[in-house]
Amino acid sequence: MATNLRTIKGVDVQETARHVGFLQDDHGHQSSMRLMCLIALAAAVVFGALSVLAAINVIGNGSGGADAITITFGFLVAAFAPKAIQKFAEQKSEKPAS
């Protein structure tokens, strides 16, 4: 672990930097929200690739283009919207009362 020396209000404070992984939040806890977003993003990419292959008649019969776009868009919304809503809710709850 790396240590940093920082001055806060004239007092030297030693900080210990922690390595935070990709699926962990800012405090180092495991984040199921990040895992869910990663899975939804992977599903969108895979389903989108399958949709393109079906549209150019590599697989299937080329039908269902509009449905495939709708489902892929749904996966993309599921990948990004929950995290954005969570950040917005956390910022609202952390604001001090005036």
C-alpha positions in Angstrom: 0.0 0.0 0.0 1.2 3.4 -0.9 1.2 6.2 1.7 0.8 9.9 1.1 1.4 12.7 3.5 -1.2 15.5 3.4 -1.7 18.6 5.5 -5.2 19.3 6.7 -5.7 22.5 8.7 -2.0 22.7 9.5 -1.7 19.1 10.7 0.2 16.5 8.7 -2.0 13.5 8.1 -0.8 10.2 6.7 -3.2 8.6 4.2 -3.0 5.0 3.0 -4.1 4.6 -0.7 -6.1 1.4 -1.3 -6.4 -0.3 -4.6 -10.0 -0.5 -5.6 -11.0 -3.1 -8.2 -13.4 -2.7 -11.1 -16.3 -4.4 -9.4 -15.9 -2.5 -6.1 -17.3 0.9 -5.1 -15.3 3.9 -4.0 -14.9 2.4 -0.5 -13.7 -1.0 -1.6 -16.9 -2.9 -1.1 -18.2 -5.4 -3.7 -20.7 -3.7 -5.9 -23.6 -5.8 -7.3 -24.8 -2.8 -9.2 -21.6 -2.7 -11.2 -21.8 -6.4 -11.8 -25.4 -6.1 -13.0 -24.4 -3.3 -15.4 -21.5 -5.3 -16.7 -23.7 -8.3 -17.4 -26.4 -6.2 -19.1 -23.7 -4.5 -21.3 -22.3 -7.9 -22.3 -25.8 -9.1 -23.1 -26.4 -6.0 -25.3 -23.2 -6.5 -27.2 -23.9 -10.2 -27.8 -27.5 -9.7 -28.7 -26.6 -6.8 -31.0 -24.0 -8.9 -32.8 -26.5 -11.8 -33.2 -29.0 -9.3 -34.5 -26.6 -8.0 -37.1 -25.7 -11.5 -38.2 -29.4 -12.3 -38.5 -30.0 -9.1 -40.5 -27.4 -10.0 -43.1 -28.7 -13.6 -43.3 -25.6 -15.3 -41.8 -27.9 -16.9 -39.2 -31.7 -17.2 -39.2 -33.9 -15.8 -42.0 -33.3 -12.1 -41.6 -36.6 -11.3 -39.9 -37.2 -9.5 -36.6 -35.0 -6.4 -37.2 -37.2 -4.0 -35.3 -37.6 -6.3 -32.4 -33.9 -6.9 -32.2 -33.2 -3.2 -32.0 -35.8 -2.8 -29.3 -34.3 -5.6 -27.2 -30.8 -4.4 -27.7 -31.8 -0.9 -26.6 -33.5 -2.4 -23.6 -30.2 -4.1 -22.6 -28.3 -0.9 -23.1 -30.7 1.0 -20.9 -30.5 -1.7 -18.3 -26.7 -1.4 -18.4 -26.4 2.4 -17.8 -29.6 3.8 -16.3 -29.5 2.1 -12.9 -26.0 3.4 -12.1 -27.0 7.0 -13.2 -30.1 6.9 -11.1 -28.1 5.6 -8.1 -25.6 8.4 -8.4 -28.4 11.0 -8.6 -30.1 9.5 -5.5 -26.8 9.5 -3.6 -26.1 13.1 -4.4 -29.6 14.1 -3.3 -29.3 12.3 0.0 -25.8 13.7 0.8 -26.9 17.4 0.4 -27.1 19.1 3.8 -30.5 20.5 4.7 -30.7 24.3 4.4 
